[in-house]
Amino acid sequence: MASSSLKPRVYRLRGCPAHLDRLGATELLSRALGDVAPPDIRIQSLAISLDRWARPPTKIGTLVFLKQPALVKTQKENGEWSIPIAGFEKPLVLDTHFLGMTPLNDVEREEHKFDCIAISGLASHPFGSWQPKGEDKRFMWIRDELPHSMPDTRFSIYGYDSTLMNSNSFQSIEDLATSLINQIELSVLALPAAKPLVFLAHSLGGIVLKEAFVALPNGHKQGMHILNLFQGGVFFGVPSQGMDTSHLLTMVKGQVNEQLVDDLSTDSEYLRSLDDHFSGLASVRGMCLYWAYETKTSPTVIRNSDGSFARAGPEEILVPKKSATRSLYSSRTSAIFPINNNHSDMVKFSEDDPNSRVVIDKLKTSCRDGSHESDSYISTASQGAHRTPRSHVTMERTVPSDGDGLQGHATLQGREWTMNDLMKSLGFHHQNHRLETIDVNFENTCEWVFDVEQASLRRWLKDGEGFFWIYGKPGSGKSTLMKFIVQHQRTWELLHKFSSGAVQIRASFLFHDRGTLLQKSFEGLLRSLLFQIFDKLERYKAIVAVLLKPLLDIHWSPEAGRFRDLTINELESCLAALLQQNHVKLDIFFLLDALDEYDGQPDFICEFMKELMKMTANSPNKLKILFSSRPWETFQEQFAEVPSIRVQDFTKGDIETYCWGIVESKGEEISTKLGQIVPTVINRADGVFLWVKLVLLELATEALQGKNSDGLANILNSIPSDLQEYYSRTVQRIPGNLRWGAYVILEVLSTDRQFGEKDQGLLFEEAMGAYECSRHSTFKERRQVLQSARPSGDKSGNNMSTRNNQAPDEYAERSGIDISISTGNLAEVIYDRGHRSHVQFAHQTVKEFVRSQYFKQSMLGHRARRTQENGYTFMAKYFLADKQLCRAIPYLILHEETTGCSLKDFLDSIPKEYFNHFEDRYNHYCLDGPLAFSVFSYQQLYLEETLRRDPDAFRKTRERLLSASCSMGNYYIGSMFIQKAVPLCRFVLEHGYTIEQDRQAFERFMQKLNRYSQRGGEPFSYPEQDFIDVLEIVAAMLVEHGQDPDIWIISKSSKMHPYGSVKKRKAIHIAKTTELVRCLLEYGSQVNELDSAGNTPLDCLLQSWWSMEDRKTIYQTGLLLIEHAGITKTTTREEWEWCLFKSQEDGLDTAPLRECFDRTRLKKTIMERVRNLIARLLR
């Protein structure tokens, strides 16, 4: 029987075994409680927990009791009850607070396409705020209606502490956002295969979501991954421009959460800044957002005479329409909609509520579109321009056929490549730099590694096989130990087997997340290992060349005398071929350091290593791999059974040796002071060498400044043992006048190097140039400060990259800025073999700290909220001021994508003539102003802000925007060009710009396409093919906007087509895609128009067949021309037959082509006979 006095309440059940359904979970809970029968328990949802680390996985349910169990009558203050179950390792947990993530439904893996998170508002319950008021708690629309309407979406609610009255929580909005980010990061919602995310956010929940969205780019790789999942959602009554908080402030006056309420007021600078950032980020990412506003008043809160509070005050609109819609109501009405209810009830939909149908429709649109015109001027969808990336190819065995001869080189159509060419293509700058910069082991430390009997490395090196794992805490000295092993003579002695008859190869790669792209990437690993293997196989280069000939011939460019960039697939296949061949017996040892610094997913690198090991299982070659990493769960799961050493278990003696050695090196006076506290340092180190190094450095500095032993002991007691807490303390101790410089340098270091820089670290002069520029606001001031930094005799005006490298000590003497001191020793200067100085983080853990959500606040304090600039901003402005325009572009794009702000005022301060430094020499085009440059560099937010300030800006400009959108320089921006060029060009044309303002644009585009079609050599590669596809789409767009398709295109290429010296063509002769050809035919182009060499469009298409990697596209375009009665004039029989053969080889239907060929051949035969007959008659 149900208790009539029971207040209706929804409970959450956690820890339920994953194999149970609702009935099984009901019976289990009933038995565990003991006083509630199964019929009195109504489990309304049961779904797999989102916890990515749950082992084994469990389910989470929502339920109501028809009879209240005795257990919930106790411990009412915290709303959570633990229920032990016999035979279960962990108890069931019942709660009413719903904090954290609560999934409401499961979706079959094959059908799962989206995830949706609902975030409740201020002073509301995470679950109850979405549920209709009243006694009946059976229905909650997100749980009970949305999964039926959107069966491909998993719905979850997120709970956080948003109480106002009697709250002792001093969480800020930033803190709440960080908690949300952390919950997502720890869940399956952030896995590499995670689905796109959409949101439902009410009131304060929307502000928290916006703050999280703005903060995510600071987390870099993981943060950007989550940010890229955000697709859109619906915001309900979110006070983007503030709300009247006077009645709320009466509730929290004097409480620690007063600042949170104050941040929501109508005059909040924080909200305005947040909305600017968020709207920019949402726009540049093409998010599909909808904004709902309330249309009924709500009772406000008043204080009663007894001091209590009640919702009995004057009725008001709590969040005005202007604030709830971000002022979009006057311009972008498709993005907003009303809900005829008050602020609280606007998300409490009952069954069959018409408002819920509107919300479901908006949510479906967010999932389907990901962008719409109401939230972004420019959609970043490529509209068909973006080619699907190649799938990852499994490594296969490739060996020479019996007919292959053993030569010292391979050939391609008579042109040769040598092993030296291959080695040159594999090597890269700073290839061994990481090994050189790792600290050498101190005195006799690390020698224990050869003497440990437990999981003996010595025995494994001599007689073992497979893997050996060295792991330890961050900063425990793993890399120093790995350097010791790779360089120690004893390693070679233990590995050496005189009688094996095998070629013994040792190769190492040390992942370096603070280094260049190739130092931390999978590509860098493959290139380095192959380079070292080939270097050891010098005597066998003839065999190796023939072995790799089938894989590499197609990538050799005889004209350039080099290999075109080898893809990861080719590099993998080369390594597989070497491991599986049986021509030369190999005994290979790989040493791989810091797998946790690999710039990718740890699962991938683990599987790769296992694949390598499998390849030698049935071959005469042997492979063993020694690797190190942090003890991440992935590595523990993958390598639980392999022999291993945990570093910190064996380093206490090393730490003691190091401590006393460092102390004694400081001189008698200092060592006497430090000697009394060294034992404490050793005991607190807990195996972390880095902590010891930093603490001794700080204590030695304090001792030099006069601190006695007692003072030093007090300082030591104040130093946190956790490295991240230590770094936070460090930045807070940096003097105020140095804080900004430290922020700039550390931010710049935390940015990923961009296109053309993957082989280069951050140069000292770049870091200091970015710092110097950051102290000035205008382009002129920044330019002047860089010019003043030149050596006095240099009047060339060249950029800093060509100037003499100023030594860090000289710079410190001139400016008073020492990088190590000004950053609290978190950054350091290192030197490469060419004696060029570079700046890097002092340790990987420092980089992780700088990329954390708390760094900016720790470093800048109250200034953090007002600071929009990040590392990408500083580098972009530096390169612009230094006349390195192309290097600035990727940083400009990433500035917009990570800050949500444009650099319009700064770019507009640059003189127009400055942009003439960029020239597209192929098409005689120079950028002619900031607007053209912003189109060229895809500054979406700049363009949107330009139109907001002046809606006629595009109509009035004389700058050539269309030519800028697809200039040759864009090619080097890679995937950004592929994603952005088409929507940006459409945006320009749809906002007032006309073909007449840039008459030569179409001709320029077609000249570029013509030049590719006249290459006369090798097939196109990515991203060249993508570049061609984009040009064709843009060309069709211009025709649709009034461009004459029948103008003559004058060839400006020095390489003429092999089938004739073609000087003039029309667009129909150059087009390769069905989209452009169909468009040209529709707008008047003639299907059999002749170019100046007498070729028809079909002739031109067939002659370019061999140069296109995607022959299916050429085939489809050929069919289109044939359908419109296209014929050939100059294509020979041999060329026709070759095209037919290749089409059949590709599995294409050759019947239409053969019919055209036969018809053309018959026509030629008839014409020839007619000519002969006429000739005879005339005789």
VENWOGI-V446895 format. One record per residue. N is the residue number from 1. RES is the residue in one letter. PHI is phi as a letter, one per 40 degrees, with the letter a starting at -180 (999 if undefined). Layout:
n: (N:N)
res: (RES:RES)
phi: (PHI:PHI)
//
This chain:
n: (1:2:3:4:5:6:7:8:9:10:11:12:13:14:15:16:17:18:19:20:21:22:23:24:25:26:27:28:29:30:31:32:33:34:35:36:37:38:39:40:41:42:43:44:45:46:47:48:49:50:51:52:53:54:55:56:57:58:59:60:61:62:63:64:65:66:67:68:69:70:71:72:73:74:75:76:77:78:79:80:81:82:83:84:85:86:87:88:89:90:91:92:93:94:95:96:97:98:99:100:101:102:103:104:105:106:107:108:109:110:111:112:113:114:115:116:117:118:119:120:121:122:123:124:125:126:127:128:129:130:131:132:133:134:135:136:137:138:139:140:141:142:143:144:145:146:147:148:149:150:151:152:153:154:155:156:157:158:159:160:161:162:163:164:165:166:167:168:169:170:171:172:173:174:175:176:177:178:179:180:181:182:183:184:185:186:187:188:189:190:191:192:193:194:195:196:197:198:199:200:201:202:203:204:205:206:207:208:209:210:211:212:213:214:215:216:217:218:219:220:221:222:223:224:225:226:227:228:229:230:231:232:233:234:235:236:237:238:239:240:241:242:243:244:245:246:247:248:249:250:251:252:253:254:255:256:257:258:259:260:261:262:263:264:265:266:267:268:269:270:271:272:273:274:275:276:277:278:279:280:281:282:283:284:285:286:287:288:289:290:291:292:293:294:295:296:297:298:299:300:301:302:303:304:305:306:307:308:309:310:311:312:313:314:315:316:317:318:319:320:321:322:323:324:325:326:327:328:329:330:331:332:333:334:335:336:337:338:339:340:341:342:343:344:345:346:347:348:349:350:351:352:353:354:355:356:357:358:359:360:361:362:363:364:365:366:367:368:369:370:371:372:373:374:375:376:377:378:379:380:381:382:383:384:385:386:387:388:389:390:391:392:393:394:395:396:397:398:399:400:401:402:403:404:405:406:407:408:409:410:411:412:413:414:415:416:417:418:419:420:421:422:423:424:425:426:427:428:429:430:431:432:433:434:435:436:437:438:439:440:441:442:443:444:445:446:447:448:449:450:451:452:453:454:455:456:457:458:459:460:461:462:463:464:465:466:467:468:469:470:471:472:473:474:475:476:477:478:479:480:481:482:483:484:485:486:487:488:489:490:491:492:493:494:495:496:497:498:499:500:501:502:503:504:505:506:507:508:509:510:511:512:513:514:515:516:517:518:519:520:521:522:523:524:525:526:527:528:529:530:531:532:533:534:535:536:537:538:539:540:541:542:543:544:545:546:547:548:549:550:551:552:553:554:555:556:557:558:559:560:561:562:563:564:565:566:567:568:569:570:571:572:573:574:575:576:577:578:579:580:581:582:583:584:585:586:587:588:589:590:591:592:593:594:595:596:597:598:599:600:601:602:603:604:605:606:607:608:609:610:611:612:613:614:615:616:617:618:619:620:621:622:623:624:625:626:627:628:629:630:631:632:633:634:635:636:637:638:639:640:641:642:643:644:645:646:647:648:649:650:651:652:653:654:655:656:657:658:659:660:661:662:663:664:665:666:667:668:669:670:671:672:673:674:675:676:677:678:679:680:681:682:683:684:685:686:687:688:689:690:691:692:693:694:695:696:697:698:699:700:701:702:703:704:705:706:707:708:709:710:711:712:713:714:715:716:717:718:719:720:721:722:723:724:725:726:727:728:729:730:731:732:733:734:735:736:737:738:739:740:741:742:743:744:745:746:747:748:749:750:751:752:753:754:755:756:757:758:759:760:761:762:763:764:765:766:767:768:769:770:771:772:773:774:775:776:777:778:779:780:781:782:783:784:785:786:787:788:789:790:791:792:793:794:795:796:797:798:799:800:801:802:803:804:805:806:807:808:809:810:811:812:813:814:815:816:817:818:819:820:821:822:823:824:825:826:827:828:829:830:831:832:833:834:835:836:837:838:839:840:841:842:843:844:845:846:847:848:849:850:851:852:853:854:855:856:857:858:859:860:861:862:863:864:865:866:867:868:869:870:871:872:873:874:875:876:877:878:879:880:881:882:883:884:885:886:887:888:889:890:891:892:893:894:895:896:897:898:899:900:901:902:903:904:905:906:907:908:909:910:911:912:913:914:915:916:917:918:919:920:921:922:923:924:925:926:927:928:929:930:931:932:933:934:935:936:937:938:939:940:941:942:943:944:945:946:947:948:949:950:951:952:953:954:955:956:957:958:959:960:961:962:963:964:965:966:967:968:969:970:971:972:973:974:975:976:977:978:979:980:981:982:983:984:985:986:987:988:989:990:991:992:993:994:995:996:997:998:999:1000:1001:1002:1003:1004:1005:1006:1007:1008:1009:1010:1011:1012:1013:1014:1015:1016:1017:1018:1019:1020:1021:1022:1023:1024:1025:1026:1027:1028:1029:1030:1031:1032:1033:1034:1035:1036:1037:1038:1039:1040:1041:1042:1043:1044:1045:1046:1047:1048:1049:1050:1051:1052:1053:1054:1055:1056:1057:1058:1059:1060:1061:1062:1063:1064:1065:1066:1067:1068:1069:1070:1071:1072:1073:1074:1075:1076:1077:1078:1079:1080:1081:1082:1083:1084:1085:1086:1087:1088:1089:1090:1091:1092:1093:1094:1095:1096:1097:1098:1099:1100:1101:1102:1103:1104:1105:1106:1107:1108:1109:1110:1111:1112:1113:1114:1115:1116:1117:1118:1119:1120:1121:1122:1123:1124:1125:1126:1127:1128:1129:1130:1131:1132:1133:1134:1135:1136:1137:1138:1139:1140:1141:1142:1143:1144:1145:1146:1147:1148:1149:1150:1151:1152:1153:1154:1155:1156:1157:1158:1159:1160:1161:1162:1163:1164:1165:1166:1167:1168:1169:1170:1171:1172:1173:1174:1175:1176:1177:1178:1179)
res: (M:A:S:S:S:L:K:P:R:V:Y:R:L:R:G:C:P:A:H:L:D:R:L:G:A:T:E:L:L:S:R:A:L:G:D:V:A:P:P:D:I:R:I:Q:S:L:A:I:S:L:D:R:W:A:R:P:P:T:K:I:G:T:L:V:F:L:K:Q:P:A:L:V:K:T:Q:K:E:N:G:E:W:S:I:P:I:A:G:F:E:K:P:L:V:L:D:T:H:F:L:G:M:T:P:L:N:D:V:E:R:E:E:H:K:F:D:C:I:A:I:S:G:L:A:S:H:P:F:G:S:W:Q:P:K:G:E:D:K:R:F:M:W:I:R:D:E:L:P:H:S:M:P:D:T:R:F:S:I:Y:G:Y:D:S:T:L:M:N:S:N:S:F:Q:S:I:E:D:L:A:T:S:L:I:N:Q:I:E:L:S:V:L:A:L:P:A:A:K:P:L:V:F:L:A:H:S:L:G:G:I:V:L:K:E:A:F:V:A:L:P:N:G:H:K:Q:G:M:H:I:L:N:L:F:Q:G:G:V:F:F:G:V:P:S:Q:G:M:D:T:S:H:L:L:T:M:V:K:G:Q:V:N:E:Q:L:V:D:D:L:S:T:D:S:E:Y:L:R:S:L:D:D:H:F:S:G:L:A:S:V:R:G:M:C:L:Y:W:A:Y:E:T:K:T:S:P:T:V:I:R:N:S:D:G:S:F:A:R:A:G:P:E:E:I:L:V:P:K:K:S:A:T:R:S:L:Y:S:S:R:T:S:A:I:F:P:I:N:N:N:H:S:D:M:V:K:F:S:E:D:D:P:N:S:R:V:V:I:D:K:L:K:T:S:C:R:D:G:S:H:E:S:D:S:Y:I:S:T:A:S:Q:G:A:H:R:T:P:R:S:H:V:T:M:E:R:T:V:P:S:D:G:D:G:L:Q:G:H:A:T:L:Q:G:R:E:W:T:M:N:D:L:M:K:S:L:G:F:H:H:Q:N:H:R:L:E:T:I:D:V:N:F:E:N:T:C:E:W:V:F:D:V:E:Q:A:S:L:R:R:W:L:K:D:G:E:G:F:F:W:I:Y:G:K:P:G:S:G:K:S:T:L:M:K:F:I:V:Q:H:Q:R:T:W:E:L:L:H:K:F:S:S:G:A:V:Q:I:R:A:S:F:L:F:H:D:R:G:T:L:L:Q:K:S:F:E:G:L:L:R:S:L:L:F:Q:I:F:D:K:L:E:R:Y:K:A:I:V:A:V:L:L:K:P:L:L:D:I:H:W:S:P:E:A:G:R:F:R:D:L:T:I:N:E:L:E:S:C:L:A:A:L:L:Q:Q:N:H:V:K:L:D:I:F:F:L:L:D:A:L:D:E:Y:D:G:Q:P:D:F:I:C:E:F:M:K:E:L:M:K:M:T:A:N:S:P:N:K:L:K:I:L:F:S:S:R:P:W:E:T:F:Q:E:Q:F:A:E:V:P:S:I:R:V:Q:D:F:T:K:G:D:I:E:T:Y:C:W:G:I:V:E:S:K:G:E:E:I:S:T:K:L:G:Q:I:V:P:T:V:I:N:R:A:D:G:V:F:L:W:V:K:L:V:L:L:E:L:A:T:E:A:L:Q:G:K:N:S:D:G:L:A:N:I:L:N:S:I:P:S:D:L:Q:E:Y:Y:S:R:T:V:Q:R:I:P:G:N:L:R:W:G:A:Y:V:I:L:E:V:L:S:T:D:R:Q:F:G:E:K:D:Q:G:L:L:F:E:E:A:M:G:A:Y:E:C:S:R:H:S:T:F:K:E:R:R:Q:V:L:Q:S:A:R:P:S:G:D:K:S:G:N:N:M:S:T:R:N:N:Q:A:P:D:E:Y:A:E:R:S:G:I:D:I:S:I:S:T:G:N:L:A:E:V:I:Y:D:R:G:H:R:S:H:V:Q:F:A:H:Q:T:V:K:E:F:V:R:S:Q:Y:F:K:Q:S:M:L:G:H:R:A:R:R:T:Q:E:N:G:Y:T:F:M:A:K:Y:F:L:A:D:K:Q:L:C:R:A:I:P:Y:L:I:L:H:E:E:T:T:G:C:S:L:K:D:F:L:D:S:I:P:K:E:Y:F:N:H:F:E:D:R:Y:N:H:Y:C:L:D:G:P:L:A:F:S:V:F:S:Y:Q:Q:L:Y:L:E:E:T:L:R:R:D:P:D:A:F:R:K:T:R:E:R:L:L:S:A:S:C:S:M:G:N:Y:Y:I:G:S:M:F:I:Q:K:A:V:P:L:C:R:F:V:L:E:H:G:Y:T:I:E:Q:D:R:Q:A:F:E:R:F:M:Q:K:L:N:R:Y:S:Q:R:G:G:E:P:F:S:Y:P:E:Q:D:F:I:D:V:L:E:I:V:A:A:M:L:V:E:H:G:Q:D:P:D:I:W:I:I:S:K:S:S:K:M:H:P:Y:G:S:V:K:K:R:K:A:I:H:I:A:K:T:T:E:L:V:R:C:L:L:E:Y:G:S:Q:V:N:E:L:D:S:A:G:N:T:P:L:D:C:L:L:Q:S:W:W:S:M:E:D:R:K:T:I:Y:Q:T:G:L:L:L:I:E:H:A:G:I:T:K:T:T:T:R:E:E:W:E:W:C:L:F:K:S:Q:E:D:G:L:D:T:A:P:L:R:E:C:F:D:R:T:R:L:K:K:T:I:M:E:R:V:R:N:L:I:A:R:L:L:R)
phi: (999:c:c:c:c:c:c:c:a:b:b:b:b:b:g:c:d:c:c:c:c:c:c:c:c:c:c:c:c:c:c:c:c:g:b:b:c:d:c:c:b:b:c:c:a:a:b:c:d:c:c:c:b:c:b:c:c:b:b:b:b:b:a:b:b:c:b:c:c:c:d:c:c:b:f:c:c:b:g:a:b:c:b:c:b:d:g:b:c:b:c:c:b:b:a:b:c:f:c:g:c:b:c:b:a:b:b:d:d:c:c:c:b:a:b:b:b:b:b:c:b:c:f:b:c:d:b:c:c:c:b:d:c:h:c:c:b:c:b:a:c:c:c:b:b:c:c:c:c:b:c:c:b:c:b:b:b:b:b:a:c:b:c:b:c:f:c:b:c:b:c:c:c:c:c:c:c:c:c:c:c:c:c:c:c:c:b:c:c:b:c:d:c:c:c:d:b:b:b:b:b:b:f:d:d:c:c:c:c:c:c:c:c:c:c:d:d:c:c:f:d:c:c:c:c:c:d:c:c:c:b:i:i:b:b:b:f:c:c:c:b:g:a:c:b:c:c:c:c:c:c:b:d:g:c:c:c:c:c:c:c:c:c:c:c:c:b:c:c:c:c:c:c:c:c:c:c:c:c:c:c:c:c:c:c:g:c:b:b:b:b:c:b:c:b:b:c:b:c:c:c:b:c:c:c:c:g:c:b:a:c:b:c:d:c:a:c:c:b:c:d:d:c:c:b:f:g:c:c:c:b:b:c:c:c:b:a:c:b:c:a:c:c:c:c:c:b:b:c:c:c:g:c:c:c:c:c:c:c:c:c:c:c:c:c:c:c:c:c:g:a:a:c:c:b:a:c:b:c:c:c:c:f:g:c:c:c:c:c:c:c:c:c:c:c:b:c:b:b:c:c:c:c:c:c:c:b:c:a:b:b:b:f:g:b:b:b:b:c:c:c:c:c:c:c:c:c:a:d:g:c:b:c:c:c:c:c:c:d:c:d:c:f:b:c:g:c:c:c:c:b:c:c:c:f:d:c:d:c:c:c:c:b:c:a:g:b:b:b:b:b:i:c:d:g:c:g:c:c:c:c:c:c:d:c:c:c:c:d:c:c:c:c:c:c:c:b:c:c:c:g:c:c:c:b:b:b:b:a:b:d:a:c:c:c:c:d:c:c:b:b:c:c:c:d:c:c:c:c:c:d:c:c:c:c:c:b:d:c:b:c:c:c:c:c:c:c:c:d:c:c:b:d:c:c:c:b:c:c:c:g:a:c:c:d:c:c:c:d:c:c:c:c:c:c:c:c:c:c:b:c:b:c:b:c:b:b:b:b:b:b:b:b:g:d:c:b:c:c:a:c:c:d:c:c:c:c:c:c:c:c:d:c:c:c:c:c:b:b:c:c:b:b:b:b:b:b:b:a:c:c:c:d:d:c:c:c:c:b:c:c:c:c:a:b:c:d:c:c:b:b:c:c:c:c:c:c:c:d:c:c:c:c:c:c:c:g:c:c:c:c:c:c:c:d:c:b:d:d:c:d:c:c:c:c:f:g:c:d:c:c:c:c:c:c:c:c:c:c:c:c:c:c:c:c:h:c:c:c:c:c:c:c:c:c:c:c:c:c:c:c:c:c:c:c:c:c:c:c:c:c:c:c:c:d:d:c:b:c:c:c:c:c:c:c:c:c:c:c:c:c:c:c:b:d:g:b:c:b:b:c:c:c:d:c:c:c:c:c:c:c:c:c:c:c:b:c:c:c:c:c:c:c:c:c:c:c:c:c:c:d:d:c:c:b:c:g:c:c:c:c:b:c:c:c:c:c:d:c:c:c:c:c:c:b:g:b:b:d:c:c:c:b:g:g:c:b:a:b:b:b:c:c:c:g:c:c:b:b:a:c:c:a:d:c:c:d:c:c:c:c:c:c:c:c:d:c:c:c:b:g:c:c:c:c:c:c:c:c:b:d:c:c:c:c:c:c:c:c:c:c:c:g:b:c:c:c:c:d:c:c:c:c:c:d:c:c:b:b:g:b:c:b:d:c:c:c:c:c:c:d:d:c:c:c:c:c:c:b:c:c:c:b:f:b:b:c:b:i:c:c:c:c:c:c:d:b:f:c:c:c:c:c:c:c:d:c:c:c:a:d:c:d:c:c:c:c:b:c:c:c:c:c:c:c:b:c:d:c:c:d:c:c:g:c:c:c:c:c:b:c:c:c:c:c:c:d:c:c:c:b:h:c:b:d:c:c:a:c:c:d:c:c:c:c:c:c:c:c:c:c:c:c:b:c:g:a:c:c:c:b:c:c:d:c:c:c:c:d:c:d:c:c:c:c:c:c:c:c:c:b:h:c:c:c:b:c:c:b:c:c:b:c:c:c:c:d:c:c:i:c:c:b:b:a:b:d:c:c:c:c:b:b:c:c:c:c:c:c:c:c:c:b:h:c:c:c:b:d:c:c:c:b:g:c:c:d:c:d:c:c:c:c:c:d:c:c:b:c:c:c:c:c:c:d:c:c:c:c:c:c:c:c:c:g:c:b:b:b:b:c:c:c:c:c:d:c:c:c:c:c:c:c:c:c:c:g:c:c:c:d:c:c:c:c:c:c:c:c:c:c:c:c:c:c:c:c:c:c:c:c:c:c:c:c:c:c:c:c)
//
